[in-house]
């Protein structure tokens, strides 16, 4: 701006000097008709002034043009440096501008795309004919909505790779509501999609591995019981029928668990049916009594809901309570008391298993139930995770309260089976 003003001032000074020199020249030659001379000088001055104004306007327009060109160059540099597809179209869908990324993507480096529609470009670059046809469809959907749209679009490139783009389309309108233009921006998210798919596969494998590890973990429980009863029968040299029945039941449970392991890829529906909860608890107590005696743990049971019936898989519930009771016994390495209590309240039957063990700190208690978190030196931390899952599948709840040095209480609540509601 300062340069323009300086140029105009110089031009005006030159004009004034020209008028003065002209006046002196007329006086030197003693021209009498001074009025005519002044009119001529006035005309000359007016000409100079108008010329100065014209020159100023021309210079101002030239400056505006130069600034516009600079802005255009900066905008072009910005758009072409973007790692995204950027395209401007007019109201008829004709391409006005596309950045270098877009030209390379659609192989338009040597193609005059200006003023061409997607249909025209599809004929000029046949490989992308289907992709361009889909663009026409999505463009019209954006125009119809009248607002910015966002969607994922996938198409194959000549290299054989399937590309996926996160596409944003912005319709532009005149003040009277007529279509003006369309801006399309597409970000390549192909690698992101691949990463997401890999993560999903990894997650599936992790769940599968967790389930397999959980089943392997559960096999250890009946094996421990079988080993204990076999040792007892070896020492006493007496095979009581009740011991043999328990061993056979545990072997059957192992067979059931192994069957689940073999059909991991095709899970089977569990056989849910009504059964007395007390029968499952009695079995657990009978099964765990020997281990409790070996660890100097005194087990007591108070059943105030002997007739409570729940609907579910009996073996799974046995598995849950065995996990809880074994954890309680292991939490009392120097012996202690383990109390089981059952009672009915409303439409639910409640079971509490309380021990006098070492207890669990608040920080660790918050993580209890998370896969692979365990307080044991040996073990994978899947017992309680599996138990919680089973309880939830039976529409029940499980809650753990604990205090370091005083013990832990596990509270399980299950809905009571109502025969009328099943009919």
C-alpha positions as CSV (number, residue, x, y, z in Angstrom):
1,X,0.0,0.0,0.0
2,X,2.9,2.4,0.8
3,X,4.5,1.7,-2.5
4,X,1.3,2.7,-4.4
5,X,1.0,6.0,-2.4
6,X,4.7,6.8,-3.1
7,X,4.2,6.2,-6.8
8,X,1.2,8.5,-7.0
9,X,3.0,11.3,-5.1
10,X,5.9,11.1,-7.5
11,X,3.5,11.2,-10.4
12,X,1.7,14.3,-9.0
13,X,5.1,16.1,-8.4
14,X,6.1,15.4,-11.9
15,X,2.8,16.8,-13.2
16,X,3.2,20.0,-11.1
17,X,6.7,20.5,-12.4
18,X,5.4,20.0,-15.9
19,X,2.7,22.8,-15.4
20,X,5.3,25.2,-13.9
21,X,7.7,24.6,-16.8
22,X,4.9,25.1,-19.3
23,X,4.0,28.5,-17.7
24,X,7.7,29.6,-17.8
25,X,7.9,28.5,-21.4
26,X,4.8,30.6,-22.3
27,X,6.2,33.7,-20.5
28,X,9.6,33.3,-22.3
29,X,7.9,33.5,-25.7
30,X,5.6,36.3,-24.5
31,X,2.3,34.8,-25.5
32,X,-0.4,37.5,-25.1
33,X,-3.5,35.4,-24.9
34,X,-2.9,34.4,-21.2
35,X,-6.5,33.2,-20.7
36,X,-6.2,30.7,-23.5
37,X,-2.9,29.6,-22.0
38,X,-4.5,29.1,-18.5
39,X,-7.3,27.1,-20.0
40,X,-4.8,24.9,-21.7
41,X,-2.8,24.6,-18.5
42,X,-6.1,23.8,-16.6
43,X,-6.9,21.1,-19.2
44,X,-3.4,19.7,-18.8
45,X,-3.8,19.7,-15.0
46,X,-7.2,18.0,-15.2
47,X,-5.7,15.5,-17.5
48,X,-2.8,14.9,-15.1
49,X,-5.2,14.5,-12.1
50,X,-7.5,12.1,-14.0
51,X,-4.4,10.2,-15.1
52,X,-3.2,10.0,-11.5
53,X,-6.6,8.7,-10.3
54,X,-6.7,6.2,-13.1
55,X,-3.1,5.1,-12.3
56,X,-4.0,4.7,-8.6
57,X,-7.0,2.6,-9.5
58,X,-5.0,0.4,-11.8
59,X,-2.3,0.0,-9.2
60,X,-4.9,-0.9,-6.6
61,X,-6.5,-3.5,-8.8
62,X,-3.0,-4.8,-9.7
63,X,-2.3,-5.2,-5.9
64,X,-5.6,-7.0,-5.4
65,X,-4.9,-9.3,-8.3
66,X,-1.4,-10.0,-6.9
67,X,-2.9,-10.8,-3.5
68,X,-5.5,-13.0,-5.0
69,X,-2.9,-14.9,-6.9
70,X,-0.8,-15.3,-3.7
71,X,-3.9,-16.5,-1.8
72,X,-4.7,-18.9,-4.6
73,X,-1.1,-20.3,-4.6
74,X,-1.2,-20.7,-0.8
75,X,-4.5,-22.5,-1.0
76,X,-3.3,-24.7,-3.8
77,X,-0.1,-25.6,-1.9
78,X,-2.2,-26.4,1.2
79,X,-4.7,-28.6,-0.6
80,X,-2.1,-30.4,-2.6
81,X,0.0,-31.1,0.6
82,X,-2.9,-32.8,2.3
83,X,-2.7,-36.6,2.6
84,X,-6.5,-36.7,2.0
85,X,-8.7,-36.6,-1.1
86,X,-10.1,-33.1,-1.7
87,X,-12.4,-32.3,-4.6
88,X,-14.6,-29.3,-5.5
89,X,-17.6,-29.7,-7.8
90,X,-20.1,-27.2,-9.2
91,X,-23.9,-27.5,-8.9
92,X,-24.0,-29.9,-11.9
93,X,-21.5,-32.2,-10.4
94,X,-18.7,-31.1,-12.7
95,X,-15.2,-31.3,-11.3
96,X,-13.6,-27.9,-10.7
97,X,-10.5,-28.8,-8.7
98,X,-9.0,-31.9,-7.1
99,X,-5.7,-32.1,-5.2
100,X,-2.6,-34.1,-6.2
101,X,-3.6,-36.9,-3.8
102,X,-7.0,-37.3,-5.6
103,X,-5.5,-37.1,-9.1
104,X,-3.0,-39.9,-8.2
105,X,-5.6,-42.0,-6.5
106,X,-7.9,-42.0,-9.5
107,X,-5.1,-42.0,-12.1
108,X,-6.0,-38.6,-13.4
109,X,-2.5,-37.1,-13.7
110,X,-2.6,-37.0,-17.5
111,X,-6.4,-36.4,-17.7
112,X,-8.1,-33.0,-18.2
113,X,-10.7,-33.4,-15.5
114,X,-11.9,-29.8,-15.4
115,X,-15.6,-29.5,-16.2
116,X,-16.1,-33.3,-16.3
117,X,-18.7,-35.2,-14.3
118,X,-18.2,-38.4,-12.5
119,X,-19.9,-40.2,-15.4
120,X,-17.5,-38.6,-17.9
121,X,-14.5,-39.6,-15.8
122,X,-15.8,-43.1,-15.5
123,X,-15.6,-43.3,-19.3
124,X,-12.1,-41.8,-19.3
125,X,-10.8,-44.1,-16.5
126,X,-12.9,-47.3,-16.9
127,X,-11.3,-49.0,-13.9
128,X,-13.0,-46.6,-11.5
129,X,-16.3,-46.5,-13.4
130,X,-18.2,-48.3,-10.6
131,X,-16.6,-46.1,-8.0
132,X,-17.5,-42.9,-9.9
133,X,-21.1,-44.2,-10.3
134,X,-21.3,-44.7,-6.5
135,X,-20.1,-41.1,-6.0
136,X,-22.9,-39.8,-8.1
137,X,-25.4,-41.6,-5.9
138,X,-23.9,-40.4,-2.6
139,X,-23.5,-36.8,-4.0
140,X,-27.3,-36.7,-4.7
141,X,-28.0,-38.1,-1.2
142,X,-26.0,-35.2,0.3
143,X,-27.8,-32.6,-1.9
144,X,-31.1,-34.1,-0.8
145,X,-30.2,-33.9,2.9
146,X,-29.0,-30.4,2.5
147,X,-26.3,-30.8,5.2
148,X,-22.9,-32.4,5.7
149,X,-22.8,-36.2,5.4
150,X,-20.2,-38.6,6.6
151,X,-19.8,-42.3,5.5
152,X,-17.2,-44.9,4.7
153,X,-16.7,-45.8,1.1
154,X,-14.6,-48.7,-0.1
155,X,-13.3,-49.5,-3.6
156,X,-10.4,-51.4,-5.3
157,X,-7.4,-49.7,-6.8
158,X,-5.5,-51.1,-9.8
159,X,-2.8,-52.6,-7.5
160,X,-5.5,-54.9,-6.2
161,X,-5.7,-53.4,-2.8
162,X,-9.1,-52.6,-1.3
163,X,-9.1,-48.9,-0.1
164,X,-11.5,-47.6,2.5
165,X,-12.1,-43.9,3.0
166,X,-13.9,-41.9,5.7
167,X,-15.7,-39.4,3.4
168,X,-17.2,-36.1,4.3
169,X,-19.4,-34.2,1.8
170,X,-20.4,-30.6,2.3
171,X,-23.1,-29.1,0.0
172,X,-22.9,-25.3,-0.7
173,X,-26.0,-23.2,-1.5
174,X,-26.7,-19.7,-2.8
175,X,-28.7,-17.2,-0.7
176,X,-31.8,-18.2,-2.6
177,X,-31.3,-21.9,-1.7
178,X,-30.0,-22.9,-5.2
179,X,-27.2,-25.4,-5.4
180,X,-23.8,-23.8,-5.6
181,X,-21.1,-26.4,-5.2
182,X,-20.0,-29.6,-3.4
183,X,-16.9,-30.1,-1.3
184,X,-15.7,-33.7,-0.8
185,X,-13.0,-34.7,1.6
186,X,-11.9,-38.3,2.0
187,X,-9.4,-39.7,4.5
188,X,-7.7,-43.0,3.8
189,X,-8.5,-45.3,6.8
190,X,-7.4,-48.6,5.1
191,X,-4.7,-49.3,7.6
192,X,-6.9,-48.3,10.5
193,X,-9.6,-50.8,9.3
194,X,-6.9,-53.5,9.0
195,X,-5.7,-52.8,12.5
196,X,-9.3,-52.9,13.8
197,X,-9.9,-56.3,12.1
198,X,-6.6,-57.7,13.6
199,X,-7.6,-56.4,17.0
200,X,-11.0,-58.0,16.7
201,X,-9.3,-61.4,15.7
202,X,-6.9,-61.0,18.6
203,X,-9.8,-60.3,21.0
204,X,-11.6,-63.5,19.7
205,X,-8.4,-65.5,20.2
206,X,-7.9,-64.1,23.6
207,X,-11.5,-65.0,24.7
208,X,-11.0,-68.5,23.2
209,X,-7.8,-68.9,25.1
210,X,-9.3,-67.6,28.3
211,X,-12.2,-70.0,28.0
212,X,-9.8,-72.9,27.3
213,X,-7.6,-71.9,30.2
214,X,-10.7,-71.6,32.4
215,X,-11.8,-75.1,31.5
216,X,-8.4,-76.5,32.2
217,X,-8.5,-74.7,35.5
218,X,-11.8,-76.3,36.4
219,X,-10.6,-79.8,35.6
220,X,-8.1,-79.4,38.5
221,X,-11.0,-79.2,41.0
222,X,-12.5,-82.7,40.5
223,X,-9.0,-84.2,40.0
224,X,-8.1,-82.8,43.5
225,X,-11.2,-84.4,45.0
226,X,-10.6,-87.8,43.3
227,X,-7.0,-87.7,44.4
228,X,-8.1,-87.0,48.0
229,X,-10.6,-89.8,48.2
230,X,-8.3,-92.3,46.5
231,X,-5.6,-91.4,49.1
232,X,-8.2,-91.8,51.9
233,X,-9.3,-95.2,50.6
234,X,-5.7,-96.3,50.2
235,X,-4.9,-95.4,53.8
236,X,-8.1,-96.9,55.3
237,X,-8.0,-99.8,52.8
238,X,-11.8,-99.4,52.8
239,X,-13.8,-98.4,49.7
240,X,-17.0,-96.9,51.0
241,X,-19.9,-96.7,48.5
242,X,-20.3,-93.0,49.1
243,X,-16.7,-92.4,48.3
244,X,-17.0,-94.4,45.1
245,X,-20.1,-92.5,44.1
246,X,-18.3,-89.2,44.6
247,X,-15.3,-90.3,42.5
248,X,-17.6,-91.5,39.7
249,X,-19.5,-88.2,39.8
250,X,-16.3,-86.2,39.6
251,X,-15.1,-88.3,36.7
252,X,-18.4,-87.6,35.0
253,X,-17.9,-83.9,35.6
254,X,-14.4,-84.1,34.1
255,X,-15.9,-85.8,31.1
256,X,-18.5,-83.0,30.8
257,X,-15.8,-80.3,31.0
258,X,-13.6,-82.0,28.5
259,X,-16.6,-82.3,26.2
260,X,-17.0,-78.5,26.4
261,X,-13.3,-78.1,25.6
262,X,-13.8,-80.2,22.4
263,X,-16.7,-78.1,21.1
264,X,-15.2,-74.6,21.8
265,X,-15.6,-73.8,18.2
266,X,-19.3,-74.7,18.3
267,X,-20.7,-74.0,21.7
268,X,-23.7,-76.1,22.8
269,X,-26.7,-74.9,24.7
270,X,-26.6,-75.9,28.4
271,X,-29.4,-78.0,29.7
272,X,-31.3,-75.7,32.0
273,X,-33.9,-77.2,34.2
274,X,-35.3,-76.8,37.8
275,X,-33.3,-78.3,40.6
276,X,-33.1,-77.8,44.4
277,X,-30.3,-75.5,45.3
278,X,-29.7,-77.4,48.6
279,X,-28.8,-80.5,46.6
280,X,-25.9,-78.7,44.9
281,X,-24.7,-77.1,48.2
282,X,-24.8,-80.5,50.0
283,X,-22.8,-82.1,47.2
284,X,-20.2,-79.3,47.4
285,X,-19.9,-79.6,51.2
286,X,-19.6,-83.4,51.0
287,X,-17.0,-83.0,48.2
288,X,-14.9,-80.4,50.0
289,X,-15.0,-81.9,53.5
290,X,-11.9,-84.0,53.1
291,X,-9.8,-81.0,51.9
292,X,-11.1,-78.9,54.7
293,X,-10.0,-81.4,57.3
294,X,-6.6,-81.6,55.8
295,X,-6.3,-77.8,56.1
296,X,-7.8,-77.7,59.6
297,X,-10.9,-75.8,58.4
298,X,-14.2,-76.3,60.3
299,X,-17.2,-76.2,57.9
300,X,-20.7,-75.4,59.1
301,X,-23.8,-75.0,57.1
302,X,-27.2,-73.4,58.0
303,X,-29.9,-74.0,55.4
304,X,-33.0,-71.9,56.0
305,X,-34.4,-72.5,52.5
306,X,-34.3,-76.2,52.0
307,X,-37.1,-76.2,49.4
308,X,-35.7,-73.4,47.3
309,X,-35.6,-74.4,43.6
310,X,-33.7,-72.5,41.0
311,X,-33.7,-72.9,37.2
312,X,-30.3,-73.5,35.5
313,X,-27.5,-75.9,35.0
314,X,-26.7,-77.9,38.3
315,X,-23.2,-78.8,37.3
316,X,-22.4,-75.1,36.6
317,X,-23.7,-74.0,40.0
318,X,-21.7,-76.8,41.7
319,X,-18.7,-75.4,39.8
320,X,-19.4,-71.9,41.2
321,X,-19.7,-72.9,44.8
322,X,-16.6,-75.2,44.6
323,X,-14.6,-72.3,43.3
324,X,-15.8,-70.1,46.1
325,X,-15.3,-72.7,48.9
326,X,-11.8,-73.7,47.6
327,X,-10.8,-70.0,47.6
328,X,-12.0,-69.6,51.1
329,X,-10.1,-72.7,52.3
330,X,-6.9,-71.5,50.6
331,X,-7.3,-68.1,52.3
332,X,-7.0,-69.9,55.7
333,X,-3.6,-71.7,55.5
334,X,-3.4,-71.9,59.3
335,X,-7.0,-73.2,59.6
336,X,-10.2,-71.4,60.5
337,X,-13.9,-71.5,60.2
338,X,-16.0,-71.6,57.0
339,X,-19.7,-70.9,57.4
340,X,-22.4,-71.4,54.7
341,X,-25.8,-70.0,55.1
342,X,-28.9,-70.1,52.9
343,X,-32.2,-68.2,53.2
344,X,-35.1,-67.0,51.1
345,X,-36.1,-63.4,50.8
346,X,-38.9,-62.4,48.4
347,X,-38.3,-64.0,45.0
348,X,-34.7,-64.7,45.6
349,X,-32.6,-67.3,47.5
350,X,-29.4,-66.0,49.1
351,X,-26.2,-67.9,49.9
352,X,-23.4,-66.5,51.9
353,X,-20.0,-68.2,52.3
354,X,-17.9,-66.6,55.1
355,X,-14.4,-67.4,56.1
356,X,-12.0,-66.2,58.8
357,X,-9.0,-66.0,56.4
358,X,-6.5,-63.3,55.7
359,X,-8.9,-61.1,53.8
360,X,-8.5,-58.9,50.7
361,X,-7.3,-55.3,50.6
362,X,-9.6,-52.7,49.1
363,X,-7.3,-52.1,46.1
364,X,-7.2,-55.8,45.2
365,X,-10.9,-56.3,45.9
366,X,-11.7,-53.8,43.1
367,X,-9.9,-56.1,40.7
368,X,-11.4,-59.3,41.8
369,X,-13.2,-61.0,39.0
370,X,-11.0,-59.5,36.2
371,X,-9.6,-62.2,33.9
372,X,-6.0,-63.3,34.8
373,X,-6.0,-61.3,38.1
374,X,-5.3,-63.6,41.0
375,X,-4.0,-63.5,44.6
376,X,-2.5,-67.0,44.3
377,X,1.1,-67.8,43.5
378,X,-0.2,-70.6,41.4
379,X,-3.2,-70.2,39.2
380,X,-4.5,-68.0,36.4
381,X,-7.2,-66.0,38.1
382,X,-10.0,-67.4,36.0
383,X,-12.0,-69.2,38.7
384,X,-14.0,-66.2,40.0
385,X,-14.3,-64.8,36.5
386,X,-15.9,-67.9,35.3
387,X,-18.1,-68.1,38.4
388,X,-19.3,-64.5,37.9
389,X,-20.2,-65.2,34.3
390,X,-22.2,-68.3,35.3
391,X,-24.1,-66.4,38.1
392,X,-25.0,-63.7,35.6
393,X,-26.2,-66.3,33.1
394,X,-28.5,-67.6,35.8
395,X,-29.9,-64.0,36.3
396,X,-28.2,-63.8,39.7
397,X,-25.7,-61.5,41.4
398,X,-22.5,-62.0,43.3
399,X,-20.9,-59.6,45.8
400,X,-17.7,-59.9,47.8
401,X,-17.0,-58.1,51.1
402,X,-13.7,-58.4,52.8
403,X,-11.4,-56.9,55.4
404,X,-7.8,-57.6,55.8
405,X,-7.1,-59.8,58.8
406,X,-10.8,-60.6,59.5
407,X,-11.9,-62.6,56.5
408,X,-14.2,-62.5,53.4
409,X,-17.9,-63.0,52.8
410,X,-19.2,-64.0,49.4
411,X,-22.9,-63.2,48.8
412,X,-24.7,-65.0,46.0
413,X,-28.3,-64.2,45.1
414,X,-30.4,-66.3,42.6
415,X,-34.0,-66.0,41.5
416,X,-36.3,-68.7,42.7
417,X,-37.9,-70.9,40.1
418,X,-41.6,-70.4,39.6
419,X,-43.2,-73.2,37.7
420,X,-46.2,-71.0,36.8
421,X,-44.0,-68.5,35.0
422,X,-42.4,-71.3,32.8
423,X,-45.7,-72.6,31.5
